[in-house]
C-alpha cells in the first residue's frame, strides 16, 4: 500500500487547504484559461484534485471539469459545492491508477505536487493511461523535482499551522530516489497522529523520458507558468507536455 494514499486522512486534510496561498490558485487558473484558451466546450481532467481549488475555480469560469481524488471527504465537499452553485463539475471518488475514464479530454492537470506521490512505474502507468485528445496538454505542478530537492532538502523541521504542531524527520533515500518523511502531528487537544509521506523524486530528464515513452512531448518547464523558465533551485516547477 502506498502510504500517501492515507496521508490526508485526519488532521492534514484540513491543514492542506491553508498551506497554498489563494493567490497561487488564482494565478494558476488565469494561466490555464488563457494559455489553453479554455471555454464552455472545453473538457478538463483534474487529477488528484484534493478539495477542488482548481476544479471549482475553472468551473466558475464555465469550463467543464472532471475531478478525481481518492479522499471521500474531499470529493463529497466538491460535489456539494458544485451542486449548490450549479457548476459543470463531474466528481469521481477513486484511485487515479485504477479508474477508467469513458471520454477524452482537452487538458489534464495534476497540481500541488500530487504526481510525486507515485513511484516511477506508477507515474508511467498514469501518464500512459491518460485519455487525452491528440495535441491536448498535460500540466504538472511539482516541488519535488530532483533539481529542486537537492537544494531545498531539510532533514528535520518543526512548525505549527492552525494550532497543529508538526515535527518532521526526513531521510533522502535511493532506489528509487525519494524523500521519506515521518511526521508527528499534535493538535490543541493533544490528539496525536503519526504519518509517513513519500515524495518520489524525478529529474526533468527522467520525466521527459516517461513522457516520450507514453507518447507525450515535453514543451516547457517553468517556475512561473509560460513566463519564467525554470532554473536550478527554483522552489516549484510547472511542466507542460502535449499528447502526440
Phi and psi in degrees as GROMACS dihedral restraints (atoms count N, CA, C in turn):
[ dihedral_restraints ]
;  ai    aj    ak    al  type     phi  dphi    fc
    3     4     5     6     1   -78.2    20    10
    4     5     6     7     1   117.9    20    10
    6     7     8     9     1   -61.5    20    10
    7     8     9    10     1   -21.4    20    10
    9    10    11    12     1   -66.7    20    10
   10    11    12    13     1   -21.3    20    10
   12    13    14    15     1   -64.0    20    10
   13    14    15    16     1   -25.4    20    10
   15    16    17    18     1  -116.3    20    10
   16    17    18    19     1     6.8    20    10
   18    19    20    21     1   -63.8    20    10
   19    20    21    22     1   -33.2    20    10
   21    22    23    24     1   -85.9    20    10
   22    23    24    25     1    -3.0    20    10
   24    25    26    27     1   -68.0    20    10
   25    26    27    28     1   145.5    20    10
   27    28    29    30     1    83.7    20    10
   28    29    30    31     1  -142.0    20    10
   30    31    32    33     1   -60.5    20    10
   31    32    33    34     1   -39.4    20    10
   33    34    35    36     1   -68.8    20    10
   34    35    36    37     1   -20.8    20    10
   36    37    38    39     1   -55.4    20    10
   37    38    39    40     1   -43.8    20    10
   39    40    41    42     1   -88.3    20    10
   40    41    42    43     1   -29.7    20    10
   42    43    44    45     1   -64.2    20    10
   43    44    45    46     1   -39.0    20    10
   45    46    47    48     1   -54.9    20    10
   46    47    48    49     1   -40.3    20    10
   48    49    50    51     1   -68.6    20    10
   49    50    51    52     1   -16.6    20    10
   51    52    53    54     1   -90.4    20    10
   52    53    54    55     1   -10.2    20    10
   54    55    56    57     1   -88.1    20    10
   55    56    57    58     1   -22.3    20    10
   57    58    59    60     1  -101.6    20    10
   58    59    60    61     1   116.5    20    10
   60    61    62    63     1   -57.7    20    10
   61    62    63    64     1   139.7    20    10
   63    64    65    66     1   -58.2    20    10
   64    65    66    67     1   -32.1    20    10
   66    67    68    69     1   -61.4    20    10
   67    68    69    70     1   -33.4    20    10
   69    70    71    72     1   -60.2    20    10
   70    71    72    73     1   -48.5    20    10
   72    73    74    75     1   -62.9    20    10
   73    74    75    76     1   -40.9    20    10
   75    76    77    78     1   -61.3    20    10
   76    77    78    79     1   -47.5    20    10
   78    79    80    81     1   -67.8    20    10
   79    80    81    82     1   -39.0    20    10
   81    82    83    84     1   -65.2    20    10
   82    83    84    85     1   -40.8    20    10
   84    85    86    87     1   -64.5    20    10
   85    86    87    88     1   -43.7    20    10
   87    88    89    90     1   -61.6    20    10
   88    89    90    91     1   -40.6    20    10
   90    91    92    93     1   -61.9    20    10
   91    92    93    94     1   -48.0    20    10
   93    94    95    96     1   -60.6    20    10
   94    95    96    97     1   -43.8    20    10
   96    97    98    99     1   -60.9    20    10
   97    98    99   100     1   -47.9    20    10
   99   100   101   102     1   -76.4    20    10
  100   101   102   103     1   -48.2    20    10
  102   103   104   105     1   -66.5    20    10
  103   104   105   106     1   -36.6    20    10
  105   106   107   108     1  -104.4    20    10
  106   107   108   109     1     8.0    20    10
  108   109   110   111     1    50.1    20    10
  109   110   111   112     1    52.5    20    10
  111   112   113   114     1   -75.7    20    10
  112   113   114   115     1   148.5    20    10
  114   115   116   117     1  -158.9    20    10
  115   116   117   118     1  -165.6    20    10
  117   118   119   120     1   -62.8    20    10
  118   119   120   121     1   -20.3    20    10
  120   121   122   123     1   -96.6    20    10
  121   122   123   124     1    -4.5    20    10
  123   124   125   126     1   -75.6    20    10
  124   125   126   127     1   140.3    20    10
  126   127   128   129     1  -115.6    20    10
  127   128   129   130     1   114.7    20    10
  129   130   131   132     1  -117.1    20    10
  130   131   132   133     1   133.7    20    10
  132   133   134   135     1  -103.3    20    10
  133   134   135   136     1   120.4    20    10
  135   136   137   138     1  -105.1    20    10
  136   137   138   139     1   104.0    20    10
  138   139   140   141     1   -84.0    20    10
  139   140   141   142     1   132.8    20    10
  141   142   143   144     1    50.0    20    10
  142   143   144   145     1    60.2    20    10
  144   145   146   147     1   -73.5    20    10
  145   146   147   148     1   -10.1    20    10
  147   148   149   150     1    62.0    20    10
  148   149   150   151     1  -135.7    20    10
  150   151   152   153     1   -85.5    20    10
  151   152   153   154     1     8.9    20    10
  153   154   155   156     1    88.1    20    10
  154   155   156   157     1    27.7    20    10
  156   157   158   159     1   -62.9    20    10
  157   158   159   160     1   -38.7    20    10
  159   160   161   162     1   -82.9    20    10
  160   161   162   163     1   -39.9    20    10
  162   163   164   165     1   -57.5    20    10
  163   164   165   166     1   -49.5    20    10
  165   166   167   168     1   -69.8    20    10
  166   167   168   169     1   -38.7    20    10
  168   169   170   171     1   -63.7    20    10
  169   170   171   172     1   -43.0    20    10
  171   172   173   174     1   -70.4    20    10
  172   173   174   175     1   -40.8    20    10
  174   175   176   177     1   -63.5    20    10
  175   176   177   178     1   -33.8    20    10
  177   178   179   180     1   -67.7    20    10
  178   179   180   181     1   -14.9    20    10
  180   181   182   183     1   -98.4    20    10
  181   182   183   184     1     8.0    20    10
  183   184   185   186     1    94.5    20    10
  184   185   186   187     1     4.9    20    10
  186   187   188   189     1   -84.8    20    10
  187   188   189   190     1   142.7    20    10
  189   190   191   192     1   -82.0    20    10
  190   191   192   193     1   122.5    20    10
  192   193   194   195     1  -113.5    20    10
  193   194   195   196     1   141.5    20    10
  195   196   197   198     1  -122.6    20    10
  196   197   198   199     1   110.0    20    10
  198   199   200   201     1  -117.0    20    10
  199   200   201   202     1   128.3    20    10
  201   202   203   204     1  -129.0    20    10
  202   203   204   205     1   135.0    20    10
  204   205   206   207     1  -154.5    20    10
  205   206   207   208     1   153.5    20    10
  207   208   209   210     1   -89.2    20    10
  208   209   210   211     1    -8.8    20    10
  210   211   212   213     1   -91.2    20    10
  211   212   213   214     1   114.8    20    10
  213   214   215   216     1   -60.3    20    10
  214   215   216   217     1   -39.5    20    10
  216   217   218   219     1   -61.0    20    10
  217   218   219   220     1   -38.8    20    10
  219   220   221   222     1   -67.2    20    10
  220   221   222   223     1   -48.2    20    10
  222   223   224   225     1   -67.3    20    10
  223   224   225   226     1   -34.1    20    10
  225   226   227   228     1   -66.5    20    10
  226   227   228   229     1   -38.2    20    10
  228   229   230   231     1   -64.2    20    10
  229   230   231   232     1   -44.9    20    10
  231   232   233   234     1   -62.5    20    10
  232   233   234   235     1   -44.5    20    10
  234   235   236   237     1   -59.0    20    10
  235   236   237   238     1   -43.7    20    10
  237   238   239   240     1   -62.8    20    10
  238   239   240   241     1   -44.9    20    10
  240   241   242   243     1   -66.7    20    10
  241   242   243   244     1   -44.0    20    10
  243   244   245   246     1   -61.8    20    10
  244   245   246   247     1   -40.4    20    10
  246   247   248   249     1   -68.2    20    10
  247   248   249   250     1   -41.0    20    10
  249   250   251   252     1   -65.2    20    10
  250   251   252   253     1   -34.7    20    10
  252   253   254   255     1  -100.5    20    10
  253   254   255   256     1     2.3    20    10
  255   256   257   258     1    54.8    20    10
  256   257   258   259     1    53.0    20    10
  258   259   260   261     1   -97.7    20    10
  259   260   261   262     1   148.6    20    10
  261   262   263   264     1   -80.5    20    10
  262   263   264   265     1    70.7    20    10
  264   265   266   267     1  -124.8    20    10
  265   266   267   268     1   123.5    20    10
  267   268   269   270     1  -104.3    20    10
  268   269   270   271     1   120.2    20    10
  270   271   272   273     1  -108.9    20    10
  271   272   273   274     1   135.5    20    10
  273   274   275   276     1  -125.5    20    10
  274   275   276   277     1   127.7    20    10
  276   277   278   279     1   -98.4    20    10
  277   278   279   280     1   100.7    20    10
  279   280   281   282     1  -166.7    20    10
  280   281   282   283     1   164.5    20    10
  282   283   284   285     1   -79.7    20    10
  283   284   285   286     1   127.6    20    10
  285   286   287   288     1   -62.8    20    10
  286   287   288   289     1   -23.6    20    10
  288   289   290   291     1   -74.8    20    10
  289   290   291   292     1   -20.7    20    10
  291   292   293   294     1  -105.4    20    10
  292   293   294   295     1   -23.3    20    10
  294   295   296   297     1   -75.4    20    10
  295   296   297   298     1   140.5    20    10
  297   298   299   300     1  -110.2    20    10
  298   299   300   301     1   119.3    20    10
  300   301   302   303     1   -86.0    20    10
  301   302   303   304     1   151.0    20    10
  303   304   305   306     1  -103.3    20    10
  304   305   306   307     1     7.0    20    10
  306   307   308   309     1  -148.5    20    10
  307   308   309   310     1   171.4    20    10
  309   310   311   312     1  -101.7    20    10
  310   311   312   313     1   157.1    20    10
  312   313   314   315     1  -123.7    20    10
  313   314   315   316     1   157.3    20    10
  315   316   317   318     1   -86.6    20    10
  316   317   318   319     1   -20.9    20    10
  318   319   320   321     1  -159.5    20    10
  319   320   321   322     1   141.0    20    10
  321   322   323   324     1  -123.5    20    10
  322   323   324   325     1   137.5    20    10
  324   325   326   327     1  -123.7    20    10
  325   326   327   328     1   143.8    20    10
  327   328   329   330     1  -138.1    20    10
  328   329   330   331     1    95.3    20    10
  330   331   332   333     1  -107.4    20    10
  331   332   333   334     1   174.7    20    10
  333   334   335   336     1    65.2    20    10
  334   335   336   337     1    31.4    20    10
  336   337   338   339     1    69.1    20    10
  337   338   339   340     1    14.7    20    10
  339   340   341   342     1   -66.1    20    10
  340   341   342   343     1   -33.8    20    10
  342   343   344   345     1   -60.5    20    10
  343   344   345   346     1   -30.7    20    10
  345   346   347   348     1   -78.3    20    10
  346   347   348   349     1     5.5    20    10
  348   349   350   351     1   -72.6    20    10
  349   350   351   352     1   -15.5    20    10
  351   352   353   354     1  -113.0    20    10
  352   353   354   355     1   149.1    20    10
  354   355   356   357     1   -71.0    20    10
  355   356   357   358     1   170.6    20    10
  357   358   359   360     1   -57.2    20    10
  358   359   360   361     1   -43.0    20    10
  360   361   362   363     1   -63.4    20    10
  361   362   363   364     1   -40.1    20    10
  363   364   365   366     1   -72.8    20    10
  364   365   366   367     1   -35.2    20    10
  366   367   368   369     1   -61.5    20    10
  367   368   369   370     1   -43.0    20    10
  369   370   371   372     1   -62.7    20    10
  370   371   372   373     1   -43.8    20    10
  372   373   374   375     1   -57.8    20    10
  373   374   375   376     1   -44.9    20    10
  375   376   377   378     1   -65.4    20    10
  376   377   378   379     1   -49.5    20    10
  378   379   380   381     1   -63.3    20    10
  379   380   381   382     1   -42.0    20    10
  381   382   383   384     1   -61.8    20    10
  382   383   384   385     1   -30.8    20    10
  384   385   386   387     1   -88.3    20    10
  385   386   387   388     1    -6.7    20    10
  387   388   389   390     1   -64.2    20    10
  388   389   390   391     1   125.5    20    10
  390   391   392   393     1   -87.1    20    10
  391   392   393   394     1    70.3    20    10
  393   394   395   396     1  -102.8    20    10
  394   395   396   397     1   147.4    20    10
  396   397   398   399     1   -69.6    20    10
  397   398   399   400     1   155.8    20    10
  399   400   401   402     1   -59.3    20    10
  400   401   402   403     1   129.4    20    10
  402   403   404   405     1    89.6    20    10
  403   404   405   406     1   -10.2    20    10
  405   406   407   408     1   -71.7    20    10
  406   407   408   409     1   159.3    20    10
  408   409   410   411     1  -110.4    20    10
  409   410   411   412     1   153.2    20    10
  411   412   413   414     1  -117.8    20    10
  412   413   414   415     1   126.1    20    10
  414   415   416   417     1  -114.9    20    10
  415   416   417   418     1   125.5    20    10
  417   418   419   420     1  -120.7    20    10
  418   419   420   421     1   127.5    20    10
  420   421   422   423     1  -107.8    20    10
  421   422   423   424     1   127.3    20    10
  423   424   425   426     1  -146.6    20    10
  424   425   426   427     1   152.1    20    10
  426   427   428   429     1  -125.3    20    10
  427   428   429   430     1    21.6    20    10
  429   430   431   432     1  -119.9    20    10
  430   431   432   433     1    29.6    20    10
  432   433   434   435     1   -65.6    20    10
  433   434   435   436     1   148.9    20    10
  435   436   437   438     1   -59.6    20    10
  436   437   438   439     1   -35.2    20    10
  438   439   440   441     1   -66.7    20    10
  439   440   441   442     1   -19.2    20    10
  441   442   443   444     1   -93.1    20    10
  442   443   444   445     1   -47.4    20    10
  444   445   446   447     1   -63.1    20    10
  445   446   447   448     1   -32.8    20    10
  447   448   449   450     1   -60.1    20    10
  448   449   450   451     1   -28.8    20    10
  450   451   452   453     1   -96.3    20    10
  451   452   453   454     1   -33.9    20    10
  453   454   455   456     1   -93.7    20    10
  454   455   456   457     1    -9.7    20    10
  456   457   458   459     1   -59.4    20    10
  457   458   459   460     1   132.0    20    10
  459   460   461   462     1  -129.8    20    10
  460   461   462   463     1   128.3    20    10
  462   463   464   465     1   -78.2    20    10
  463   464   465   466     1   -33.7    20    10
  465   466   467   468     1  -135.8    20    10
  466   467   468   469     1   139.3    20    10
  468   469   470   471     1  -149.6    20    10
  469   470   471   472     1   157.0    20    10
  471   472   473   474     1  -139.7    20    10
  472   473   474   475     1   133.6    20    10
  474   475   476   477     1  -152.9    20    10
  475   476   477   478     1   168.6    20    10
  477   478   479   480     1  -136.1    20    10
  478   479   480   481     1   129.5    20    10
  480   481   482   483     1  -131.7    20    10
  481   482   483   484     1   121.6    20    10
  483   484   485   486     1    49.8    20    10
  484   485   486   487     1    42.2    20    10
  486   487   488   489     1    82.5    20    10
  487   488   489   490     1     0.8    20    10
  489   490   491   492     1  -104.9    20    10
  490   491   492   493     1   123.9    20    10
  492   493   494   495     1   -87.9    20    10
  493   494   495   496     1   136.3    20    10
  495   496   497   498     1  -118.7    20    10
  496   497   498   499     1   121.8    20    10
  498   499   500   501     1  -117.3    20    10
  499   500   501   502     1   111.5    20    10
  501   502   503   504     1  -117.4    20    10
  502   503   504   505     1   139.3    20    10
  504   505   506   507     1  -127.0    20    10
  505   506   507   508     1   112.4    20    10
  507   508   509   510     1  -112.0    20    10
  508   509   510   511     1   145.2    20    10
  510   511   512   513     1  -130.1    20    10
  511   512   513   514     1   130.9    20    10
  513   514   515   516     1   -86.3    20    10
  514   515   516   517     1   118.1    20    10
  516   517   518   519     1  -123.4    20    10
  517   518   519   520     1   165.9    20    10
  519   520   521   522     1  -127.3    20    10
  520   521   522   523     1   166.4    20    10
  522   523   524   525     1    57.6    20    10
  523   524   525   526     1    63.7    20    10
  525   526   527   528     1   -86.6    20    10
  526   527   528   529     1   163.1    20    10
  528   529   530   531     1   -67.4    20    10
  529   530   531   532     1   127.1    20    10
  531   532   533   534     1  -164.5    20    10
  532   533   534   535     1   163.8    20    10
  534   535   536   537     1  -116.3    20    10
  535   536   537   538     1   121.7    20    10
  537   538   539   540     1  -103.5    20    10
  538   539   540   541     1   126.2    20    10
  540   541   542   543     1  -123.3    20    10
  541   542   543   544     1   120.2    20    10
  543   544   545   546     1   -96.2    20    10
  544   545   546   547     1   124.1    20    10
  546   547   548   549     1  -123.7    20    10
  547   548   549   550     1   132.5    20    10
  549   550   551   552     1  -101.4    20    10
  550   551   552   553     1   124.5    20    10
  552   553   554   555     1  -112.3    20    10
  553   554   555   556     1   131.0    20    10
  555   556   557   558     1  -129.6    20    10
  556   557   558   559     1   119.4    20    10
  558   559   560   561     1   -90.7    20    10
  559   560   561   562     1  -179.3    20    10
  561   562   563   564     1   -66.7    20    10
  562   563   564   565     1   -18.6    20    10
  564   565   566   567     1   -94.9    20    10
  565   566   567   568     1    10.5    20    10
  567   568   569   570     1    69.1    20    10
  568   569   570   571     1    18.4    20    10
  570   571   572   573     1   -71.6    20    10
  571   572   573   574     1   142.2    20    10
  573   574   575   576     1  -124.4    20    10
  574   575   576   577     1   134.5    20    10
  576   577   578   579     1  -126.6    20    10
  577   578   579   580     1   139.5    20    10
  579   580   581   582     1  -113.4    20    10
  580   581   582   583     1   124.2    20    10
  582   583   584   585     1  -132.5    20    10
  583   584   585   586     1   143.9    20    10
  585   586   587   588     1  -108.1    20    10
  586   587   588   589     1   130.5    20    10
  588   589   590   591     1  -122.5    20    10
  589   590   591   592     1   144.0    20    10
  591   592   593   594     1  -123.8    20    10
  592   593   594   595     1   122.6    20    10
  594   595   596   597     1  -105.7    20    10
  595   596   597   598     1   110.0    20    10
  597   598   599   600     1   -78.7    20    10
  598   599   600   601     1   132.9    20    10
  600   601   602   603     1  -104.5    20    10
  601   602   603   604     1   134.9    20    10
  603   604   605   606     1  -131.8    20    10
  604   605   606   607     1   139.8    20    10
  606   607   608   609     1   -77.0    20    10
  607   608   609   610     1   163.3    20    10
  609   610   611   612     1   -58.7    20    10
  610   611   612   613     1   -39.8    20    10
  612   613   614   615     1   -62.8    20    10
  613   614   615   616     1   -40.6    20    10
  615   616   617   618     1   -65.0    20    10
  616   617   618   619     1   -42.5    20    10
  618   619   620   621     1   -66.4    20    10
  619   620   621   622     1   -38.7    20    10
  621   622   623   624     1   -61.7    20    10
  622   623   624   625     1   -37.2    20    10
  624   625   626   627     1   -67.3    20    10
  625   626   627   628     1   -40.7    20    10
  627   628   629   630     1   -61.6    20    10
  628   629   630   631     1   -43.5    20    10
  630   631   632   633     1   -59.6    20    10
  631   632   633   634     1   -47.2    20    10
  633   634   635   636     1   -60.7    20    10
  634   635   636   637     1   -44.3    20    10
  636   637   638   639     1   -67.8    20    10
  637   638   639   640     1   -19.3    20    10
  639   640   641   642     1  -103.7    20    10
  640   641   642   643     1    15.1    20    10
  642   643   644   645     1    67.3    20    10
  643   644   645   646     1    39.1    20    10
  645   646   647   648     1  -121.2    20    10
  646   647   648   649     1   155.4    20    10
  648   649   650   651     1  -121.8    20    10
  649   650   651   652     1   123.4    20    10
  651   652   653   654     1   -71.3    20    10
  652   653   654   655     1   123.4    20    10
  654   655   656   657     1   -99.9    20    10
  655   656   657   658     1   -26.0    20    10
  657   658   659   660     1  -179.0    20    10
  658   659   660   661     1   156.2    20    10
  660   661   662   663     1  -130.5    20    10
  661   662   663   664     1   124.5    20    10
  663   664   665   666     1  -128.5    20    10
  664   665   666   667     1   153.2    20    10
  666   667   668   669     1   -93.8    20    10
  667   668   669   670     1   -28.4    20    10
  669   670   671   672     1  -122.6    20    10
  670   671   672   673     1   119.9    20    10
  672   673   674   675     1   -49.0    20    10
  673   674   675   676     1   120.3    20    10
  675   676   677   678     1    59.8    20    10
  676   677   678   679     1    13.6    20    10
  678   679   680   681     1  -122.9    20    10
  679   680   681   682     1   -48.7    20    10
  681   682   683   684     1  -122.5    20    10
  682   683   684   685     1   119.3    20    10
  684   685   686   687     1   -67.1    20    10
  685   686   687   688     1   138.8    20    10
  687   688   689   690     1   -61.9    20    10
  688   689   690   691     1   139.3    20    10
  690   691   692   693     1  -127.6    20    10
  691   692   693   694     1   153.2    20    10
  693   694   695   696     1   -51.7    20    10
  694   695   696   697     1   128.9    20    10
  696   697   698   699     1    92.0    20    10
  697   698   699   700     1    -8.9    20    10
  699   700   701   702     1   -59.1    20    10
  700   701   702   703     1   146.3    20    10
  702   703   704   705     1   -76.0    20    10
  703   704   705   706     1   -13.8    20    10
  705   706   707   708     1  -153.2    20    10
  706   707   708   709     1   162.2    20    10
  708   709   710   711     1  -142.9    20    10
  709   710   711   712     1   150.9    20    10
  711   712   713   714     1  -124.0    20    10
  712   713   714   715     1   118.6    20    10
  714   715   716   717     1  -104.0    20    10
  715   716   717   718     1   134.2    20    10
  717   718   719   720     1  -120.2    20    10
  718   719   720   721     1   121.5    20    10
  720   721   722   723     1  -128.0    20    10
  721   722   723   724     1   150.2    20    10
  723   724   725   726     1  -118.5    20    10
  724   725   726   727     1   148.3    20    10
  726   727   728   729     1   -75.2    20    10
  727   728   729   730     1   128.7    20    10
